[in-house]
Amino acid sequence: VDYSARIQTVSQETNPRYYNLLQHFEQKTGCGVLVNTSFNVRGEPIVCTPKDAYRCFMRTNMDYLVLENFLLTKNNQPPWIDKQSEQVILD
């Protein structure tokens, strides 16, 4: 849409974990291509740390967050107090 797309490739030799994830994705969906986007909310910087990722996860409609070997499910998280707005998010 904004002409910023570019092809990125991965091999089993360079990143076996990610390669295997993509192979399983293709087996489950029949689609051998994965499209990704920047991890941020419009108007905010791109996520750089696990803390940034968790904050973005809790402040958006994302259902799951994967950090290394951990899969976080939104409905298993404690209520999030948004320090910027002092609003409690119970999603």
Backbone as a printed PyTorch tensor [residue, N CA C, xyz], in Angstrom:
tensor([[[  0.8200,  -1.1880,   0.0000],
         [  0.0000,   0.0000,   0.0000],
         [  0.8660,   1.2540,   0.0000]],

        [[  1.9050,   1.2640,   0.8290],
         [  2.7480,   2.4570,   0.8810],
         [  4.0820,   2.2510,   0.1630]],

        [[  4.1870,   1.1940,  -0.6250],
         [  5.3680,   0.8910,  -1.4340],
         [  6.6270,   0.6380,  -0.6040]],

        [[  6.4510,   0.2410,   0.6530],
         [  7.6220,  -0.0300,   1.4940],
         [  7.8500,  -1.5240,   1.7000]],

        [[  7.0960,  -2.3660,   1.0070],
         [  7.2560,  -3.8180,   1.1680],
         [  8.5700,  -4.2800,   0.5640]],

        [[  9.1480,  -5.2910,   1.1720],
         [ 10.3640,  -5.8870,   0.6310],
         [ 10.3880,  -7.3620,   1.0150]],

        [[ 10.9920,  -8.1570,   0.1850],
         [ 11.0740,  -9.5900,   0.4200],
         [ 12.1710,  -9.8680,   1.4380]],

        [[ 11.8610, -10.7320,   2.3840],
         [ 12.8590, -11.2070,   3.3370],
         [ 12.7860, -12.7210,   3.3370]],

        [[ 13.9220, -13.3770,   3.3950],
         [ 13.9470, -14.8350,   3.3740],
         [ 14.6110, -15.3570,   4.6370]],

        [[ 14.3080, -16.6030,   4.9400],
         [ 14.9100, -17.2670,   6.0910],
         [ 15.2410, -18.6940,   5.6780]],

        [[ 16.3210, -19.2170,   6.2090],
         [ 16.6850, -20.6070,   5.9170],
         [ 16.8130, -21.3770,   7.2280]],

        [[ 16.7850, -22.6890,   7.1030],
         [ 16.9280, -23.5220,   8.2900],
         [ 18.3060, -23.3180,   8.9300]],

        [[ 19.2910, -23.0210,   8.1100],
         [ 20.6470, -22.8220,   8.6240],
         [ 20.7870, -21.5120,   9.4040]],

        [[ 20.1510, -20.4560,   8.9300],
         [ 20.3320, -19.1510,   9.5690],
         [ 19.4290, -18.9420,  10.7790]],

        [[ 18.2270, -19.5290,  10.7590],
         [ 17.2930, -19.3460,  11.8760],
         [ 16.3430, -20.5430,  11.9400]],

        [[ 16.8090, -21.6740,  12.4850],
         [ 16.0120, -22.8950,  12.4570],
         [ 14.6620, -22.7840,  13.1610]],

        [[ 14.6090, -22.0470,  14.2480],
         [ 13.3410, -21.9100,  14.9770],
         [ 12.2770, -21.1940,  14.1400]],

        [[ 12.6580, -20.0820,  13.5630],
         [ 11.7180, -19.3050,  12.7550],
         [ 11.3580, -20.0590,  11.4790]],

        [[ 12.3360, -20.7040,  10.8880],
         [ 12.0990, -21.5130,   9.6920],
         [ 11.0630, -22.6030,   9.9810]],

        [[ 11.2160, -23.3010,  11.0960],
         [ 10.2620, -24.3560,  11.4630],
         [  8.8740, -23.7930,  11.7360]],

        [[  8.8150, -22.6330,  12.3540],
         [  7.5220, -21.9810,  12.5790],
         [  6.8310, -21.7010,  11.2460]],

        [[  7.5810, -21.1690,  10.2900],
         [  7.0080, -20.8730,   8.9750],
         [  6.5870, -22.1480,   8.2470]],

        [[  7.3570, -23.2140,   8.3980],
         [  6.9890, -24.4940,   7.7800],
         [  5.6740, -25.0100,   8.3600]],

        [[  5.5100, -24.9270,   9.6710],
         [  4.2620, -25.3590,  10.3050],
         [  3.0930, -24.4620,   9.8900]],

        [[  3.3580, -23.1710,   9.7720],
         [  2.3220, -22.2440,   9.3130],
         [  1.8360, -22.6530,   7.9240]],

        [[  2.7660, -22.9650,   7.0400],
         [  2.3910, -23.3810,   5.6820],
         [  1.6050, -24.6920,   5.6980]],

        [[  2.0100, -25.6430,   6.5200],
         [  1.2890, -26.9150,   6.6090],
         [ -0.1380, -26.7120,   7.1040]],

        [[ -0.3230, -25.8250,   8.0700],
         [ -1.6570, -25.5880,   8.6390],
         [ -2.5610, -24.7710,   7.7190]],

        [[ -1.9810, -23.8010,   7.0100],
         [ -2.7990, -22.8590,   6.2480],
         [ -2.7630, -23.0740,   4.7450]],

        [[ -1.7490, -23.7830,   4.2670],
         [ -1.5720, -23.9240,   2.8280],
         [ -0.9430, -22.6950,   2.1970]],

        [[ -0.5540, -21.7470,   3.0210],
         [  0.0470, -20.4990,   2.5380],
         [  1.5020, -20.4490,   2.9740]],

        [[  2.4060, -20.3960,   2.0050],
         [  3.8260, -20.3880,   2.3140],
         [  4.4260, -19.0050,   2.4400]],

        [[  3.5950, -18.0080,   2.6130],
         [  4.0690, -16.6300,   2.7270],
         [  3.5000, -16.0310,   4.0020]],

        [[  4.3080, -15.2740,   4.6850],
         [  3.8600, -14.5910,   5.8840],
         [  4.1280, -13.1020,   5.7020]],

        [[  3.1390, -12.2900,   5.9720],
         [  3.2830, -10.8390,   5.8720],
         [  3.3380, -10.2920,   7.2920]],

        [[  4.2780,  -9.4160,   7.5290],
         [  4.3520,  -8.8030,   8.8520],
         [  4.3610,  -7.2870,   8.7150]],

        [[  4.1840,  -6.6370,   9.8350],
         [  4.1710,  -5.1850,   9.8660],
         [  4.9700,  -4.7200,  11.0700]],

        [[  5.1610,  -3.4440,  11.2020],
         [  5.8840,  -2.9370,  12.3680],
         [  5.0470,  -3.1850,  13.6210]],

        [[  5.7220,  -3.3640,  14.7310],
         [  5.0570,  -3.6420,  15.9980],
         [  4.9890,  -2.3400,  16.7800]],

        [[  3.9300,  -1.5920,  16.5300],
         [  3.6990,  -0.3500,  17.2510],
         [  2.2720,   0.1170,  16.9890]],

        [[  1.8420,   1.0550,  17.7850],
         [  0.5440,   1.6960,  17.6140],
         [  0.7960,   3.0090,  16.8910]],

        [[ -0.1060,   3.3800,  16.0040],
         [  0.0670,   4.6210,  15.2430],
         [  0.4100,   5.7800,  16.1720]],

        [[  1.4540,   6.4960,  15.8110],
         [  1.8630,   7.6540,  16.5910],
         [  2.8440,   7.3380,  17.7120]],

        [[  3.1490,   6.0540,  17.9160],
         [  4.0980,   5.6680,  18.9570],
         [  5.3200,   5.0220,  18.3240]],

        [[  6.4480,   5.0300,  19.0330],
         [  7.6510,   4.4020,  18.4760],
         [  7.4740,   2.8900,  18.3370]],

        [[  8.2800,   2.2880,  17.4870],
         [  8.2650,   0.8380,  17.3150],
         [  8.7330,   0.1830,  18.6080]],

        [[  8.0990,  -0.9280,  18.9530],
         [  8.4360,  -1.6910,  20.1480],
         [  9.9000,  -2.1270,  20.0880]],

        [[ 10.6320,  -1.9050,  21.1870],
         [ 12.0620,  -2.2670,  21.2300],
         [ 12.4010,  -3.2440,  22.3500]],

        [[ 11.5950,  -3.3040,  23.3900],
         [ 11.9110,  -4.1410,  24.5520],
         [ 10.7130,  -5.0290,  24.8890]],

        [[ 10.9300,  -6.0720,  25.6820],
         [  9.7910,  -6.8810,  26.1400],
         [  8.7490,  -6.0410,  26.8800]],

        [[  9.1990,  -5.0620,  27.6480],
         [  8.2570,  -4.1880,  28.3610],
         [  7.4040,  -3.3890,  27.3670]],

        [[  8.0350,  -2.8560,  26.3210],
         [  7.2960,  -2.1500,  25.2660],
         [  6.2700,  -3.0800,  24.6260]],

        [[  6.6910,  -4.3170,  24.3520],
         [  5.8070,  -5.2880,  23.7050],
         [  4.6000,  -5.5810,  24.5860]],

        [[  4.8420,  -5.7760,  25.8770],
         [  3.7400,  -6.0820,  26.7960],
         [  2.7810,  -4.8990,  26.8960]],

        [[  3.3300,  -3.7000,  26.9820],
         [  2.4930,  -2.4960,  27.0590],
         [  1.6090,  -2.3810,  25.8160]],

        [[  2.1930,  -2.5790,  24.6390],
         [  1.4350,  -2.5090,  23.3880],
         [  0.3620,  -3.5990,  23.3610]],

        [[  0.7310,  -4.7970,  23.7710],
         [ -0.1900,  -5.9360,  23.8390],
         [ -1.3970,  -5.6080,  24.7090]],

        [[ -1.1550,  -5.0530,  25.8740],
         [ -2.2420,  -4.7860,  26.8140],
         [ -3.0850,  -3.5810,  26.4100]],

        [[ -2.5430,  -2.6730,  25.6150],
         [ -3.2850,  -1.4650,  25.2370],
         [ -3.9920,  -1.5910,  23.8940]],

        [[ -3.8890,  -2.7460,  23.2570],
         [ -4.5010,  -2.9330,  21.9430],
         [ -5.4330,  -4.1420,  21.9640]],

        [[ -5.9950,  -4.4540,  20.8150],
         [ -6.9000,  -5.5970,  20.6980],
         [ -6.1810,  -6.8970,  20.3600]],

        [[ -4.8740,  -6.9460,  20.5600],
         [ -4.1410,  -8.1900,  20.3220],
         [ -4.6110,  -9.2410,  21.3240]],

        [[ -4.7320, -10.4820,  20.8640],
         [ -5.1570, -11.5770,  21.7330],
         [ -3.9870, -12.3340,  22.3410]],

        [[ -2.8750, -12.4000,  21.6090],
         [ -1.7170, -13.1850,  22.0410],
         [ -0.4340, -12.3930,  21.8350]],

        [[  0.5510, -12.7080,  22.6670],
         [  1.8860, -12.1360,  22.5170],
         [  2.8910, -13.2490,  22.7610]],

        [[  3.8250, -13.4250,  21.8390],
         [  4.8860, -14.4190,  21.9940],
         [  6.1780, -13.6760,  22.3000]],

        [[  6.7890, -14.0270,  23.4270],
         [  8.0930, -13.4910,  23.8170],
         [  9.0110, -14.6820,  24.0630]],

        [[  9.9780, -14.8770,  23.1660],
         [ 10.8790, -16.0290,  23.2360],
         [ 10.0550, -17.3190,  23.2820]],

        [[ 10.1360, -18.0740,  24.3770],
         [  9.4080, -19.3450,  24.4960],
         [  8.0700, -19.2030,  25.2000]],

        [[  7.6170, -17.9900,  25.4380],
         [  6.3990, -17.7670,  26.2050],
         [  5.2660, -17.2630,  25.3160]],

        [[  4.0990, -17.8550,  25.4830],
         [  2.8850, -17.4190,  24.7970],
         [  1.9730, -16.8000,  25.8430]],

        [[  1.7430, -15.5040,  25.7310],
         [  0.8530, -14.8050,  26.6530],
         [ -0.5120, -14.6620,  26.0100]],

        [[ -1.5390, -14.9680,  26.7740],
         [ -2.9220, -14.8370,  26.3310],
         [ -3.5310, -13.6590,  27.0690]],

        [[ -4.1780, -12.7690,  26.3450],
         [ -4.7130, -11.5440,  26.9500],
         [ -5.6200, -11.8490,  28.1340]],

        [[ -6.5130, -12.8360,  27.9950],
         [ -7.4790, -13.0710,  29.0780],
         [ -6.8530, -13.7190,  30.3130]],

        [[ -5.5620, -14.0610,  30.2740],
         [ -4.8740, -14.5940,  31.4510],
         [ -3.9650, -13.5620,  32.1130]],

        [[ -4.0810, -12.2990,  31.7260],
         [ -3.2250, -11.2500,  32.2750],
         [ -3.9820, -10.4620,  33.3400]],

        [[ -3.2550,  -9.9310,  34.3330],
         [ -3.9230,  -9.0720,  35.3160],
         [ -4.3680,  -7.7740,  34.6480]],

        [[ -5.3210,  -7.0800,  35.2490],
         [ -5.7490,  -5.7990,  34.6680],
         [ -4.5520,  -4.8660,  34.4760]],

        [[ -4.5650,  -4.1440,  33.3750],
         [ -3.4690,  -3.2390,  33.0240],
         [ -3.8750,  -1.8180,  33.3750]],

        [[ -3.0600,  -1.1370,  34.1630],
         [ -3.3110,   0.2700,  34.4710],
         [ -2.4520,   1.0930,  33.5290]],

        [[ -3.1170,   1.7940,  32.6380],
         [ -2.4200,   2.6340,  31.6660],
         [ -1.9370,   3.8840,  32.3910]],

        [[ -0.6410,   3.9800,  32.5800],
         [ -0.0620,   5.0920,  33.3440],
         [ -0.2950,   6.4470,  32.6710]],

        [[ -0.4380,   6.4420,  31.3470],
         [ -0.6380,   7.7120,  30.6420],
         [ -2.0370,   8.2650,  30.8830]],

        [[ -3.0310,   7.3760,  30.9350],
         [ -4.4040,   7.8650,  31.0760],
         [ -5.0110,   7.5240,  32.4290]],

        [[ -4.2670,   6.7530,  33.2510],
         [ -4.7690,   6.2760,  34.5390],
         [ -6.0210,   5.4180,  34.3720]],

        [[ -6.1890,   4.8390,  33.2060],
         [ -7.3520,   4.0120,  32.9120],
         [ -6.9850,   2.5470,  33.1410]],

        [[ -7.8940,   1.7970,  33.7900],
         [ -7.6950,   0.3660,  33.9890],
         [ -8.2810,  -0.3580,  32.7950]],

        [[ -7.4720,  -1.2240,  32.1860],
         [ -7.9150,  -1.9950,  31.0300],
         [ -8.1260,  -3.4230,  31.4880]],

        [[ -9.3570,  -3.9050,  31.4190],
         [ -9.7060,  -5.2380,  31.9050],
         [ -9.8240,  -6.2550,  30.8060]],

        [[ -9.5200,  -5.8870,  29.5880],
         [ -9.6890,  -6.7490,  28.4210],
         [ -9.3720,  -8.1400,  28.7840]]])
